[in-house]
Amino acid sequence: MVSAVEFNIDITMDNANTEQRRLFSLDALRGFDMFFIMGGDALFLCLGALFPGTVLEWWGGQMLHVGWHGFSFEDLIFPLFLFLAGVSFPFSLAKQRARGSDNVAVSLRVLRRAAILVLLGVLYNGLLQFDFDTLRYASVLGRIGLAWALAAIMYVWLSARWCAILSVVVLVGYWLLLACISAPDADGASCYSMQGNIVSYIDRVLLPGALHNGIHDPEGILSTLPAVVTALLGIFTGVFIKNRPMKGCAKAATLALAAIALIAVGVLWNNLIPINKNLWTSSFVCVAGGISLALFALFYYIIDVLEWRRWAFFFKVIGVNSITIYLAQHFFDFSFTVKSLFGGMLSFLPSDYYNVAFWLCYIVLCWLFLYFLYRRKLFLKV
């Protein structure tokens, strides 16, 4: 019997059997991130509604995207995943080079992964409905594939110094582009508004099919460039963890200080260019990258330095099959299964508690599905 299914399109780390060569904290943090995609955000929204005036109500509010400018925890989920894809790449690259792959071979593999992710993203958006006029071609998976691939190829061919310089150039250049050039059809709207910004205008002109918000797409063309920097921040972190000759606690402390500095830069930059996930603004890159780095430093210190790992197993099971659960929830109706299995019992609960119990059951069902795959060593790596 085949013990593992490997589609060989891995932007995490290589096969989960190589336990000693991978960071437990990387899988756990990725799983923590995907937990909120797997029903965690809905659960906390319901808990917040159930306990108004408490910290749960505040945290429930963090489970919603901000309308345009601003930042919430929900806005972190996507860039955190992209950041973690970057963290894993230096480890994966070292293994490929140890097997004799040169830069051309590595780059071709990176481009192949990017193409598969773009294709999966379009399939997710309804490619097989063959309604090309209303099909949305931009996607979350496409943004991950393109931004991660560009960052990875830069790291393969350029020195870390040049990657850092280009990161600064991209962020400053993107800020100046947004600040200095408004959309030709802005009609007096702010250069940072949905109608008035040049990034959305380019998507309206060049992207075929439908845009996510009608006149704007958060995974559009130009906004992919600052997302590349998000992936590069992850790559810099992975290089530091892999190559820096320091004790683990010193590494974690250094990462935490770097995170504080990044967040401070983003908050200060917000006075010139608003923090905005939809536009993936330069200030958003710094704030989201800083928080991602802080979370990674925390998970790395607790899990890989102190070796307190048992509590993180729940998240690891999610993290090693993160793309699986992202796609499975779209193509399979887990809500129907929850109602079929637990609907009778849930019906006895007061209405205020029904939604909380429903989402708890939903999360448990998804986790058991992933645990079955984990025990069978079935991993869809994307």
C-alpha positions as CSV (number, residue, x, y, z in Angstrom):
1,M,0.0,0.0,0.0
2,V,1.2,3.5,-0.8
3,S,2.1,5.2,2.4
4,A,2.0,8.8,1.1
5,V,0.5,10.8,-1.6
6,E,2.9,13.5,-2.8
7,F,1.9,15.8,-5.6
8,N,5.3,17.3,-5.6
9,I,4.1,20.9,-5.6
10,D,5.3,21.8,-2.1
11,I,5.7,25.3,-0.9
12,T,5.9,24.2,2.7
13,M,8.8,21.9,3.4
14,D,9.5,18.5,2.0
15,N,7.7,15.3,3.0
16,A,6.5,15.1,6.5
17,N,8.5,11.9,7.1
18,T,11.7,14.0,7.4
19,E,10.6,15.0,10.9
20,Q,14.0,15.9,12.3
21,R,14.8,18.2,9.4
22,R,11.8,20.5,9.6
23,L,10.7,23.1,12.1
24,F,7.8,21.8,14.2
25,S,7.0,25.5,14.8
26,L,6.6,26.2,11.1
27,D,3.9,23.5,10.7
28,A,2.2,24.5,14.0
29,L,2.0,28.2,13.1
30,R,0.7,27.4,9.6
31,G,-1.9,25.2,11.3
32,F,-2.8,28.0,13.7
33,D,-3.2,30.3,10.7
34,M,-5.4,27.9,8.8
35,F,-7.5,27.1,12.0
36,F,-9.3,30.4,11.4
37,I,-10.0,29.5,7.8
38,M,-11.3,26.1,9.1
39,G,-14.1,27.7,11.1
40,G,-12.1,29.3,13.9
41,D,-13.1,32.8,12.8
42,A,-16.8,31.9,12.7
43,L,-16.6,30.3,16.1
44,F,-15.1,33.4,17.7
45,L,-17.6,35.6,16.0
46,C,-20.4,33.5,17.6
47,L,-18.7,33.5,21.0
48,G,-18.3,37.3,20.8
49,A,-22.1,37.6,20.1
50,L,-22.8,35.3,23.0
51,F,-20.7,37.2,25.5
52,P,-21.1,41.0,24.7
53,G,-19.0,43.4,26.6
54,T,-16.2,40.9,27.1
55,V,-12.8,40.3,25.5
56,L,-14.5,37.7,23.4
57,E,-16.7,40.4,21.7
58,W,-13.5,42.3,20.9
59,W,-11.8,39.2,19.6
60,G,-14.9,38.3,17.6
61,G,-14.6,41.7,15.9
62,Q,-11.1,40.8,14.9
63,M,-12.5,38.0,12.8
64,L,-13.9,40.4,10.2
65,H,-11.9,42.2,7.5
66,V,-11.8,45.9,7.8
67,G,-13.8,47.7,5.2
68,W,-10.9,49.5,3.4
69,H,-8.2,51.2,5.4
70,G,-7.1,49.7,8.7
71,F,-6.1,46.3,10.1
72,S,-7.7,43.4,11.9
73,F,-6.5,39.9,12.8
74,E,-8.5,38.5,9.9
75,D,-6.4,40.7,7.6
76,L,-3.3,38.8,8.8
77,I,-4.3,35.3,7.8
78,F,-3.3,35.6,4.1
79,P,0.0,37.4,4.5
80,L,1.0,35.1,7.4
81,F,0.6,32.1,5.1
82,L,2.6,33.7,2.4
83,F,5.3,34.7,5.0
84,L,5.5,31.1,6.2
85,A,5.9,29.8,2.6
86,G,8.9,32.1,2.4
87,V,10.3,30.8,5.7
88,S,10.3,27.2,4.4
89,F,12.1,27.9,1.1
90,P,15.8,28.2,2.3
91,F,15.4,24.7,3.9
92,S,13.8,23.3,0.7
93,L,16.4,25.0,-1.5
94,A,19.3,23.5,0.6
95,K,17.8,20.0,0.1
96,Q,17.4,20.5,-3.6
97,R,21.0,21.7,-4.0
98,A,22.2,18.8,-1.9
99,R,20.5,16.5,-4.5
100,G,22.5,18.3,-7.2
101,S,19.9,20.7,-8.6
102,D,21.4,23.9,-10.1
103,N,19.7,27.3,-10.2
104,V,18.0,26.6,-13.5
105,A,16.4,23.4,-12.2
106,V,15.3,25.0,-9.0
107,S,13.8,27.9,-10.9
108,L,11.9,25.7,-13.2
109,R,10.5,23.7,-10.3
110,V,9.4,27.0,-8.6
111,L,7.7,28.2,-11.8
112,R,5.9,24.9,-12.2
113,R,4.6,25.2,-8.6
114,A,3.5,28.7,-9.3
115,A,1.6,27.7,-12.5
116,I,-0.2,24.9,-10.6
117,L,-1.2,27.2,-7.8
118,V,-2.5,29.8,-10.4
119,L,-4.5,27.0,-12.0
120,L,-5.9,25.7,-8.7
121,G,-6.9,29.3,-7.9
122,V,-8.9,29.6,-11.1
123,L,-10.4,26.2,-10.6
124,Y,-11.4,27.3,-7.1
125,N,-13.1,30.4,-8.7
126,G,-15.2,28.2,-11.1
127,L,-13.1,27.6,-14.2
128,L,-15.1,24.4,-15.0
129,Q,-18.3,26.3,-15.2
130,F,-16.9,27.7,-18.5
131,D,-18.4,31.1,-18.0
132,F,-15.3,33.0,-18.9
133,D,-17.0,36.4,-19.0
134,T,-17.8,36.3,-15.3
135,L,-14.9,34.1,-14.2
136,R,-12.5,35.7,-11.7
137,Y,-9.0,35.0,-12.8
138,A,-7.2,36.5,-9.8
139,S,-7.2,34.4,-6.6
140,V,-5.7,33.8,-3.2
141,L,-3.8,30.7,-4.5
142,G,-2.7,32.6,-7.5
143,R,-1.3,35.4,-5.4
144,I,0.5,32.9,-3.2
145,G,2.0,31.2,-6.3
146,L,3.1,34.3,-8.1
147,A,4.4,36.3,-5.1
148,W,6.2,33.3,-3.6
149,A,7.7,32.2,-6.9
150,L,9.1,35.7,-7.7
151,A,10.6,35.9,-4.2
152,A,12.1,32.4,-4.4
153,I,13.6,33.1,-7.8
154,M,15.1,36.3,-6.6
155,Y,16.7,34.5,-3.6
156,V,18.0,31.7,-5.9
157,W,19.8,34.1,-8.3
158,L,20.6,37.1,-6.2
159,S,22.4,37.7,-2.9
160,A,20.5,38.4,0.3
161,R,21.8,42.0,0.2
162,W,20.3,42.6,-3.3
163,C,17.1,41.0,-2.3
164,A,16.9,43.3,0.7
165,I,17.7,46.4,-1.5
166,L,15.1,45.4,-4.0
167,S,12.5,44.9,-1.3
168,V,13.0,48.5,-0.1
169,V,12.9,49.7,-3.7
170,V,9.6,47.9,-4.3
171,L,7.9,49.2,-1.2
172,V,9.0,52.8,-1.7
173,G,8.2,52.7,-5.4
174,Y,4.8,51.2,-4.8
175,W,4.1,54.0,-2.2
176,L,5.1,56.7,-4.7
177,L,3.1,55.1,-7.4
178,L,-0.1,55.1,-5.3
179,A,0.6,58.6,-3.9
180,C,1.5,60.3,-7.2
181,I,-0.7,58.8,-9.8
182,S,-4.5,58.6,-9.5
183,A,-6.8,56.6,-11.7
184,P,-7.8,58.5,-14.9
185,D,-11.5,57.8,-13.9
186,A,-11.0,58.9,-10.3
187,D,-13.6,61.7,-10.6
188,G,-12.0,63.5,-7.6
189,A,-11.7,60.4,-5.4
190,S,-8.7,60.0,-3.2
191,C,-5.6,58.2,-4.7
192,Y,-6.0,55.7,-1.9
193,S,-9.7,55.0,-2.4
194,M,-11.2,52.0,-4.2
195,Q,-12.3,54.2,-7.1
196,G,-9.3,56.5,-7.3
197,N,-6.2,54.4,-6.9
198,I,-4.1,53.5,-9.9
199,V,-3.7,49.8,-8.9
200,S,-7.4,49.1,-9.1
201,Y,-7.7,51.0,-12.4
202,I,-5.0,48.9,-14.0
203,D,-6.9,45.8,-12.9
204,R,-10.1,47.2,-14.4
205,V,-8.3,47.7,-17.7
206,L,-6.1,44.6,-17.9
207,L,-7.6,41.8,-15.9
208,P,-10.1,39.8,-17.9
209,G,-13.4,38.4,-16.4
210,A,-14.8,39.6,-13.1
211,L,-13.0,41.5,-10.4
212,H,-13.7,40.6,-6.7
213,N,-15.3,43.9,-5.8
214,G,-16.5,45.0,-9.2
215,I,-14.1,47.8,-9.6
216,H,-11.2,46.4,-7.6
217,D,-9.5,43.0,-7.0
218,P,-7.5,42.5,-3.8
219,E,-5.3,39.9,-5.6
220,G,-4.7,42.0,-8.7
221,I,-1.7,42.7,-10.9
222,L,0.4,45.4,-9.4
223,S,-0.5,44.6,-5.8
224,T,1.4,41.3,-6.3
225,L,4.7,43.3,-6.2
226,P,4.5,44.3,-2.5
227,A,3.3,40.8,-1.7
228,V,6.6,39.5,-3.1
229,V,8.3,41.5,-0.2
230,T,6.0,39.6,2.3
231,A,7.4,36.3,0.9
232,L,10.9,37.7,1.0
233,L,10.5,38.7,4.7
234,G,9.7,35.0,5.3
235,I,12.8,33.9,3.3
236,F,15.0,36.3,5.3
237,T,13.6,34.7,8.5
238,G,14.3,31.2,7.2
239,V,17.8,32.1,6.3
240,F,18.4,33.6,9.7
241,I,17.0,30.5,11.5
242,K,18.9,28.1,9.3
243,N,22.3,29.7,9.0
244,R,22.9,32.1,11.9
245,P,25.3,30.5,14.5
246,M,23.3,31.6,17.6
247,K,21.5,29.8,20.4
248,G,17.8,29.3,19.9
249,C,16.7,31.8,22.6
250,A,19.0,34.5,21.1
251,K,17.5,33.8,17.6
252,A,14.0,34.1,19.0
253,A,14.8,37.4,20.8
254,T,16.5,38.8,17.7
255,L,13.4,37.9,15.6
256,A,11.2,39.5,18.2
257,L,13.2,42.8,18.1
258,A,13.1,42.8,14.3
259,A,9.3,42.3,14.5
260,I,8.9,45.3,16.7
261,A,11.0,47.4,14.4
262,L,8.9,46.3,11.3
263,I,5.6,47.0,13.1
264,A,6.9,50.5,14.2
265,V,7.9,51.3,10.6
266,G,4.5,50.3,9.3
267,V,2.6,52.3,11.9
268,L,4.7,55.4,11.2
269,W,4.4,54.9,7.4
270,N,0.6,54.7,7.9
271,N,0.7,58.5,8.2
272,L,1.8,58.7,4.6
273,I,0.2,55.6,3.0
274,P,-2.7,53.9,4.8
275,I,-2.5,50.4,6.1
276,N,-4.7,48.6,3.5
277,K,-4.8,44.9,2.8
278,N,-6.9,45.3,-0.4
279,L,-4.1,47.3,-1.9
280,W,-1.4,45.4,0.0
281,T,0.2,48.8,0.7
282,S,3.8,49.2,1.8
283,S,2.7,50.1,5.4
284,F,0.5,46.9,5.4
285,V,3.5,44.8,4.3
286,C,5.5,46.1,7.3
287,V,2.7,45.7,9.9
288,A,1.6,42.3,8.7
289,G,5.2,41.1,8.2
290,G,6.1,42.3,11.7
291,I,3.2,40.5,13.3
292,S,3.9,37.4,11.3
293,L,7.6,37.6,12.4
294,A,6.5,38.1,16.1
295,L,4.2,35.1,15.9
296,F,6.9,32.9,14.3
297,A,9.4,34.0,17.0
298,L,7.0,33.1,19.7
299,F,6.1,29.7,18.2
300,Y,9.8,29.0,17.4
301,Y,10.8,29.8,21.0
302,I,8.1,27.7,22.7
303,I,8.1,24.8,20.3
304,D,11.6,24.4,18.9
305,V,13.7,26.0,21.6
306,L,11.9,25.0,24.8
307,E,10.5,21.9,23.1
308,W,7.0,22.3,24.5
309,R,5.3,20.5,21.6
310,R,2.4,18.5,22.8
311,W,-0.1,21.4,22.8
312,A,0.9,22.3,19.2
313,F,0.0,18.8,17.7
314,F,-3.5,20.0,17.1
315,F,-2.2,22.8,14.9
316,K,0.5,20.6,13.3
317,V,-2.2,18.2,11.9
318,I,-3.8,21.2,10.2
319,G,-0.5,22.8,9.1
320,V,0.9,19.8,7.2
321,N,-2.3,19.6,5.0
322,S,-3.2,23.3,4.9
323,I,-4.0,23.5,1.2
324,T,-6.0,20.3,1.5
325,I,-8.4,21.8,4.0
326,Y,-8.6,25.1,2.1
327,L,-9.7,23.3,-1.1
328,A,-11.8,20.6,0.6
329,Q,-14.0,23.1,2.3
330,H,-14.8,24.7,-1.0
331,F,-15.5,21.6,-3.0
332,F,-17.1,19.5,-0.2
333,D,-20.0,20.5,2.0
334,F,-18.7,20.0,5.6
335,S,-21.7,22.0,6.9
336,F,-24.1,19.4,5.5
337,T,-22.1,16.6,7.2
338,V,-22.2,18.4,10.5
339,K,-26.0,18.9,10.3
340,S,-26.4,15.2,9.3
341,L,-24.4,13.9,12.1
342,F,-25.1,16.3,14.9
343,G,-28.2,18.3,13.8
344,G,-30.5,16.3,16.1
345,M,-28.4,16.9,19.2
346,L,-27.8,20.6,18.3
347,S,-31.5,21.2,18.0
348,F,-31.9,20.8,21.7
349,L,-29.6,23.7,22.5
350,P,-30.9,27.2,23.1
351,S,-30.7,29.4,20.0
352,D,-27.9,31.5,21.5
353,Y,-25.7,28.4,21.9
354,Y,-26.6,26.6,18.7
355,N,-24.1,28.5,16.4
356,V,-21.2,28.1,18.9
357,A,-21.9,24.3,19.1
358,F,-22.3,24.1,15.3
359,W,-18.9,25.6,14.6
360,L,-17.2,23.6,17.3
361,C,-18.6,20.4,15.6
362,Y,-17.5,21.8,12.2
363,I,-13.9,22.3,13.4
364,V,-13.8,18.9,15.1
365,L,-15.0,17.2,11.9
366,C,-12.5,19.0,9.7
367,W,-9.7,18.2,12.1
368,L,-10.6,14.5,12.3
369,F,-10.6,14.5,8.5
370,L,-7.1,15.9,8.5
371,Y,-6.0,13.6,11.3
372,F,-7.1,10.6,9.2
373,L,-4.9,11.9,6.4
374,Y,-2.1,12.5,8.8
375,R,-2.2,9.0,10.2
376,R,-2.3,7.6,6.7
377,K,0.6,9.9,5.7
378,L,-1.4,11.4,2.9
379,F,-0.2,14.9,2.2
380,L,-1.3,17.2,-0.6
381,K,1.6,19.7,-0.8
382,V,1.0,22.9,-2.6
